[in-house]
Every structure is written in structure tokens, then in C-alpha cells.
Amino acid sequence: MDEKKPNSDHSHESDAPHVVGPSGSTSAPDNEENSSAVTVYRRTDPAEPNTFDTTAGPASIRRVISPATIPLVAGFLLLLMLIGIVGWLSMRRMDEVGRAVLDLEQTHAAKLSLLLRLRLAITKLNNEARSRDQSRGELRPPFDLRFSIAHTDAKDELSQLRRTSEPELQNFANNLAAYIELTEDPRRYSLEGFEKFNLVDAELTGLQEQANFRQVKIFQESEAIQQEAARSIRDWSLIALLFGLLVAAGTVWEIQRRFGELRRSVETSRRERLFTSQLLEGMVSAVAAIDDHDRIRSANAAFFKIFPRATIGASVYEKFASDDAMKMLEAATGTLVDRASYRGRWVCPAAEENQSQQTFDLYSSPLAIGDAHGQILTMVDVTEAAEAERGLRRQESLAAVG
């Protein structure tokens, strides 16, 4: 891009027979009509350290979350936490219900299974005892062996029964122990066995009926536990809903407040921008902002008077003014500056017959546009001052001749 830009110093020296020194004195001839724009004054400033930080810009600023979205994010996180807590409590409550119901079912099943094994063991023991009693005087070893096995099984089930803590089962265990002891003596069994067996069998039947009735009560208890858990979950959900409504209301209120501040800030910025625009438009000097691609980003009315066909976004190399004016613009923007600089004085001859030549002092200042760097071009119309200087120099020349 820089290779295409004309070198302002060389082009001006080749086209400028009139050069004014820093003191303002001139060595130009009396003929002031020029066919092209000329540099009539240029000041060379000593090299100074860079006062414009080219590394600064929005890209170097750490991006953070917009303040307007902080309440929304906070409210969303609170709602997620609330949903998570309610879900965790609900799962925990359902697990407790499941374990409670399972414990009831397992306890009842174990009791019922024990009663069934006891009936089987008692019935088998009674049958073997009766067979032994009916086989007196005959071969007894086989019957004694089967009786011994049934007696051992009954005692094992009795030991399982004594491990329970229910009072009715303990009473039944005492009667069952008495019956098992009775079967060991054949003579006593023949006298009291039938009555004892009926007593134990009746108690066992009553315990089984109670177990069956207990099954219905277990179902009712399980349903009650589930209803209690459902009621607790509903209460938690209602509390969570109310809390969520409060969080949502607070979030909406905070967002509304922040958006109100943002609206007021935007309105203030709009007023400031309008004030700046009015201030810029009211300036007599022509001011334009040029980006790093040499395109016009902004300009005031005075600039468009000098360049009537210019538009926002147009390149400085496009043809939207006279050749002399375009040479002046290209030379002024030919190089980027890192500090405010004076770019010289230009004389632009009249482009049309009804116009007069104009003299401008050019200034450039650095400008950051996003991540890029441009410059601000200021063109001060010093035509009257230049005419006065030329008149003064002419008088001084005449006085010197006189």
C-alpha cells in the first residue's frame, strides 16, 4: 500500500517552485499563478520518541462477561442448583422408600418361609414318631434313622425360630421345644403326643394366618410410605417453585435495572455523539478520519466542501476532486504517523473560473480504529493569512527597491 502512495516530499519539490522557509520569508518570484498544487511551507520536527502506543487496542483488553448478563447467568445457575438439590432429595427419598418397603417384604417373606419350614419339619417329625410308635417289636433301625433325621431338622428350625424377637413366636418356640422333647420318649409320646401335636399345629396355623393378614398390612404400610414420600417431594417441589419464582423475579428485576442503566448510558452516549458531531460540523477547518486502508471513515462539512464528490468509505486514491486537491490529500495521508505532526502548507489553484485558489495547512494525528490504526487529517484554510503574507512581502520588496 505504501509503495503506491506518492512521496509527498519529492512530488512537492518537483512541482513547487515556491518554498517558504520556517521564518515565513519567501524567495518566490512575483508571478504567483501556478498550474498545480505546490508546497509553500514545510516544517521538519526533530525525531522524538514514539508517543503513540501502537500495541494498545481493544484486542489487548481482556474480554469479560457483559455486566448485563451477570444477573441472568447467576439466576440460571441458582435455578440449576435448586433443580439439582430437589432432584437429589427426591432420589434419596425414593431410595429410602424402596429400602423400607423391601425390608418389610423381606422380613415378612423370611417369617413366612420359616413358618412353612417349621410346619414341614413338625409334620415330618410327627409322622416319623407315629411310625416308630406303630413299629414296636419290629425292625427299628431304619425307623430310628429317619426319626433322627426328622428330629434334627426340627431342632435346627427351632434354633432359627428362637432368633426372632416377636413374643408370639417365642411362646410358640417354647411349646415346640416341649413337643420335640416329648417325641424323644416313645412312651410319653404315645400318651401325650397327639394332644401336644394338635396344640403346636394349631398355634402354627394361627401364626400363618397372622402372617397372611400381615401381608395385607405390609401392602398398606408400603402404600402409606410411598404417599408420605410423594407428599414430601411435592412439598419440596412447591418450595423450589416458589424459590425459583423469587429468583426469576429478582433476575428479571436486576436485568431490567441494568438495561435501564444501559439505556440511559446509550442515551448519554447519543447526546455526546450528537454534541461531538455538531461540534465537528461547526468547525471551520476540514477534518477527516482515514483508516489503515486509506479509506475515509468520517468527515465534516468543511471537508466535503473541499472534496465535493467524496463519500464515506471512498479511498483517497479515487477521483472525487480536482487533481491538485487529490494530490494534496494523497500526500497528506501518504505515511502513517505515530504522533501529531504538521504536514506542510499547500496551495490549490482554482479548479473553475468562478473559484479562487486556496491555501491549507495540513496536520495529521494518530487514530486507533478497532484493532487497526489510522489517522486524523486536519486541513486549516489559511488563504487570507497567506494573501496577507504575500501582500506584506510585496510591500517589503517595493520598500527595498525604493
C-alpha positions in Angstrom: 0.0 0.0 0.0 2.8 2.4 0.9 4.5 1.7 -2.5 1.5 3.1 -4.3 1.4 6.3 -2.2 3.3 9.2 -3.7 6.1 10.6 -1.8 5.0 14.0 -0.6 8.5 15.5 -0.3 9.7 14.5 -3.8 6.5 15.3 -5.6 6.2 18.6 -4.0 9.7 19.6 -4.7 9.3 18.8 -8.4 6.1 20.7 -8.7 6.8 23.5 -6.2 8.9 26.5 -7.3 7.6 28.4 -4.3 9.1 27.3 -1.0 8.9 29.3 2.2 11.3 28.8 5.0 10.5 28.4 8.6 10.7 32.1 9.2 8.0 32.8 6.7 10.2 34.7 4.3 9.8 33.9 0.6 12.2 33.8 -2.3 9.5 33.2 -4.9 9.2 35.5 -7.9 6.3 37.9 -8.3 4.4 35.5 -10.6 2.1 33.6 -8.2 0.0 31.8 -10.8 0.6 28.1 -10.6 -0.7 25.3 -12.7 -0.5 22.7 -9.9 -0.7 22.4 -6.1 2.6 23.4 -4.6 4.1 23.2 -1.1 4.8 26.7 0.1 5.8 25.8 3.6 7.1 22.6 5.4 8.4 22.3 8.9 10.7 19.5 9.9 10.4 18.4 13.5 13.3 16.7 15.3 12.9 13.0 15.9 11.2 12.3 19.2 10.3 9.1 20.9 7.1 7.4 19.9 4.2 8.9 21.9 1.5 6.7 20.4 1.3 3.1 21.7 0.6 1.1 18.6 0.2 -2.1 20.6 -2.8 -0.7 22.6 -6.2 -1.6 21.3 -9.4 -3.4 22.2 -7.8 -6.8 21.3 -5.3 -6.3 24.2 -8.0 -5.7 26.7 -9.2 -8.9 28.5 -12.7 -9.7 27.5 -15.1 -10.2 30.3 -18.7 -11.1 30.6 -21.1 -8.3 29.9 -22.4 -6.8 33.2 -26.0 -7.1 31.8 -25.7 -10.9 31.5 -24.3 -11.5 35.0 -27.8 -11.5 36.7 -29.1 -13.8 34.0 -26.2 -16.2 34.4 -26.4 -16.0 38.2 -30.2 -16.7 38.2 -29.8 -19.6 35.7 -27.1 -21.1 37.9 -29.3 -20.7 41.0 -32.2 -22.4 39.3 -29.9 -25.3 38.2 -28.6 -25.7 41.7 -32.2 -25.7 43.0 -33.3 -28.2 40.5 -30.3 -30.4 41.3 -31.0 -30.2 45.1 -34.7 -31.1 44.6 -33.8 -33.9 42.3 -31.1 -35.3 44.7 -33.6 -35.1 47.7 -36.3 -36.8 45.6 -34.0 -39.6 44.6 -32.8 -40.0 48.2 -36.4 -40.1 49.4 -37.3 -42.7 46.8 -34.3 -44.8 47.8 -35.4 -44.7 51.4 -38.9 -45.7 50.5 -37.6 -48.6 48.4 -35.4 -49.8 51.2 -38.2 -49.5 53.8 -40.7 -51.4 51.6 -38.0 -54.0 50.7 -37.2 -54.5 54.4 -40.8 -55.1 55.2 -41.2 -57.6 52.3 -38.0 -59.4 53.2 -38.9 -59.6 56.9 -42.4 -60.9 56.1 -41.1 -63.4 53.5 -38.4 -64.7 55.9 -41.0 -65.2 58.6 -43.4 -66.9 56.3 -40.7 -69.1 54.9 -39.7 -70.1 58.5 -43.3 -71.0 59.4 -43.5 -73.1 56.3 -40.3 -74.9 57.1 -41.5 -75.4 60.7 -44.8 -77.0 59.5 -42.9 -79.3 57.2 -40.4 -80.2 59.9 -43.1 -80.8 62.6 -45.3 -82.8 60.3 -42.3 -85.0 59.2 -41.3 -85.4 62.9 -44.8 -86.4 63.9 -45.1 -88.9 61.1 -41.8 -90.5 62.0 -42.7 -90.6 65.6 -46.0 -92.3 64.9 -44.3 -94.7 62.6 -41.8 -95.5 65.3 -44.7 -96.0 67.8 -46.5 -98.3 65.5 -43.5 -100.5 64.8 -42.8 -101.7 68.3 -41.2 -105.1 68.4 -40.3 -105.0 64.8 -37.1 -103.9 63.0 -36.5 -100.4 64.3 -33.1 -99.1 63.0 -34.5 -97.8 59.7 -37.3 -96.0 61.5 -34.9 -94.7 64.1 -32.6 -93.3 61.4 -35.5 -91.5 59.7 -36.8 -90.3 63.1 -33.3 -89.0 64.0 -33.1 -87.0 60.7 -36.6 -85.5 61.2 -35.7 -84.7 64.9 -32.5 -83.0 63.9 -34.3 -80.9 61.2 -36.9 -79.9 63.7 -34.3 -78.8 66.3 -32.5 -76.8 63.5 -35.7 -74.9 62.6 -36.4 -74.4 66.3 -33.0 -72.7 66.7 -33.8 -70.4 63.8 -37.2 -69.7 65.5 -35.5 -68.7 68.8 -33.5 -66.0 67.0 -36.6 -63.9 66.3 -37.7 -61.3 68.8 -41.5 -61.5 68.4 -43.3 -62.5 71.6 -45.8 -64.8 69.9 -43.0 -66.7 68.1 -41.1 -67.1 71.4 -44.2 -68.7 73.0 -44.6 -70.9 70.0 -40.9 -71.8 70.3 -41.3 -72.9 73.9 -44.3 -75.2 73.0 -42.4 -76.6 70.0 -39.4 -77.3 72.2 -41.6 -79.2 74.6 -43.1 -81.2 71.8 -39.7 -82.1 70.3 -38.6 -83.2 73.7 -41.7 -85.2 74.1 -41.0 -87.2 70.8 -37.7 -88.4 72.2 -39.6 -90.6 74.7 -41.8 -93.2 72.9 -43.8 -93.9 76.0 -44.6 -90.3 76.7 -45.3 -89.6 73.0 -47.9 -92.4 72.9 -49.7 -90.8 75.9 -49.3 -87.1 75.2 -48.0 -86.8 71.7 -51.3 -86.4 69.9 -52.5 -83.6 72.2 -49.2 -81.8 72.1 -49.0 -82.1 68.3 -52.5 -80.6 67.9 -51.6 -77.7 70.2 -48.4 -76.9 68.2 -50.2 -77.4 64.9 -53.0 -75.0 66.0 -50.5 -72.4 67.1 -48.6 -72.7 63.8 -51.8 -72.4 61.8 -52.7 -69.3 63.8 -49.2 -67.8 63.1 -49.6 -68.5 59.4 -53.0 -66.8 59.4 -51.4 -63.8 61.2 -48.6 -63.8 58.6 -51.2 -63.7 55.8 -53.0 -60.9 57.4 -49.7 -59.2 58.0 -49.1 -59.3 54.2 -52.1 -57.1 53.7 -50.9 -54.7 56.4 -47.5 -54.6 54.7 -49.1 -53.5 51.5 -51.0 -50.8 53.3 -47.8 -49.7 55.1 -45.9 -49.6 51.8 -48.6 -47.5 50.2 -48.5 -45.1 53.2 -44.7 -44.8 53.0 -45.0 -44.1 49.3 -47.7 -41.5 49.8 -45.6 -39.8 52.5 -42.6 -39.7 50.2 -44.8 -38.3 47.4 -46.1 -35.7 49.7 -42.6 -34.7 50.8 -41.5 -34.5 47.2 -44.5 -32.3 46.3 -43.7 -30.0 49.3 -40.0 -29.8 48.2 -41.1 -29.1 44.6 -43.5 -26.4 45.8 -40.8 -24.7 47.9 -38.4 -25.0 44.9 -41.0 -23.5 42.6 -41.6 -20.5 45.0 -37.9 -20.0 45.4 -37.4 -20.3 41.6 -40.1 -17.6 41.1 -38.3 -15.4 43.6 -35.0 -16.0 41.8 -36.6 -15.4 38.4 -38.3 -12.2 39.6 -35.1 -10.9 41.1 -33.2 -11.8 38.0 -35.8 -10.0 35.8 -35.7 -7.0 38.1 -31.9 -6.8 38.0 -31.8 -7.3 34.3 -34.4 -4.6 33.9 -32.4 -2.3 36.1 -29.2 -2.9 34.2 -30.9 -2.5 30.9 -32.3 0.8 32.2 -28.8 1.9 33.1 -27.7 0.7 29.7 -30.5 2.7 28.0 -29.5 5.8 29.9 -25.9 5.2 29.1 -26.8 4.8 25.4 -28.9 7.9 25.5 -26.0 9.8 27.2 -23.6 8.5 24.5 -26.0 9.5 21.8 -26.2 13.0 23.2 -22.4 13.1 23.5 -22.1 11.8 19.9 -24.6 14.4 18.7 -22.7 17.1 20.5 -19.4 15.9 19.1 -21.0 15.7 15.6 -22.4 19.2 15.9 -19.0 20.5 17.2 -17.2 18.8 14.3 -19.6 20.1 11.8 -19.3 23.6 13.2 -15.6 23.7 12.7 -14.2 25.9 10.0 -11.3 23.6 9.4 -11.8 20.4 7.4 -11.4 17.2 9.4 -11.4 13.6 8.2 -10.7 10.2 9.8 -8.7 7.9 7.5 -8.3 4.2 8.3 -5.3 1.9 7.7 -6.7 1.1 4.2 -6.7 4.7 3.2 -10.4 5.0 3.2 -12.5 7.8 4.6 -14.3 6.7 7.8 -15.7 10.1 8.8 -15.5 13.7 7.7 -17.2 17.1 8.5 -19.0 19.5 6.1 -15.9 21.6 5.6 -14.1 18.6 4.2 -16.9 17.9 1.7 -16.7 21.5 0.5 -13.1 20.9 -0.5 -13.9 17.4 -1.9 -17.5 17.7 -3.1 -17.7 14.2 -4.6 -16.2 12.4 -1.7 -18.2 9.8 0.2 -17.8 7.8 3.4 -15.8 4.7 2.6 -14.2 6.1 -0.5 -10.4 5.6 -1.0 -8.1 8.6 -1.0 -6.9 7.4 -4.4 -10.3 7.7 -6.0 -11.1 10.7 -8.2 -13.6 12.8 -6.3 -12.0 16.3 -6.6 -9.6 18.2 -8.7 -6.2 16.8 -9.5 -4.5 19.4 -7.2 -6.8 18.7 -4.3 -6.3 14.9 -4.8 -2.5 15.3 -4.8 -2.8 17.3 -1.6 -4.9 14.5 0.0 -2.7 11.7 -1.1 0.5 13.4 0.1 -1.1 14.2 3.5 -2.1 10.5 4.0 1.0 9.0 2.3 2.5 7.8 5.6 1.2 6.9 8.9 2.2 9.0 11.9 2.6 7.9 15.5 2.2 11.4 16.9 0.6 14.7 15.9 2.5 16.1 13.0 2.5 19.2 10.8 2.4 18.0 7.1 3.1 21.4 5.4 1.3 24.2 3.6 -0.4 23.6 0.2 -1.7 26.0 -2.4 -4.5 24.6 -4.5 -5.2 26.6 -7.7 -8.8 27.3 -8.6 -10.4 24.3 -10.2 -13.0 26.5 -12.0 -13.1 30.1 -13.3 -15.5 31.3 -10.6 -13.3 30.0 -7.8 -10.1 31.3 -6.3 -7.0 29.4 -5.2 -6.9 28.2 -1.6 -4.1 27.7 0.8 -4.2 25.0 3.5 -2.1 24.0 6.5 -2.1 20.2 6.9 -1.9 18.3 10.2 -2.0 14.5 10.9 -2.7 12.8 14.2 -2.7 9.1 15.0 -6.1 7.4 15.4 -7.0 3.9 16.7 -9.9 2.3 14.8 -10.6 -1.0 16.4 -7.5 -3.2 16.2 -6.2 -1.1 13.3 -4.5 2.3 13.3 -5.5 5.2 11.1 -5.0 8.9 11.3 -7.0 12.2 11.6 -6.4 14.7 8.8 -7.0 18.3 9.6 -6.9 21.0 6.8 -6.9 24.5 8.0 -7.8 27.2 5.4 -5.1 29.9 5.7 -5.9 31.6 2.4 -6.4 35.0 3.9 -3.3 34.7 6.0 -1.3 33.6 3.0 -2.7 36.6 1.0 -1.7 38.9 3.8 1.8 37.4 4.0 2.2 37.8 0.2 1.0 41.4 0.4 3.4 42.1 3.2 6.3 40.6 1.3 5.4 42.6 -1.8 5.3 45.8 0.2 8.7 44.9 1.8 10.1 44.2 -1.7 8.8 47.6 -3.0 10.2 49.3 0.0 13.5 47.7 -0.5 13.5 48.8 -4.2 12.5 52.3 -3.2 
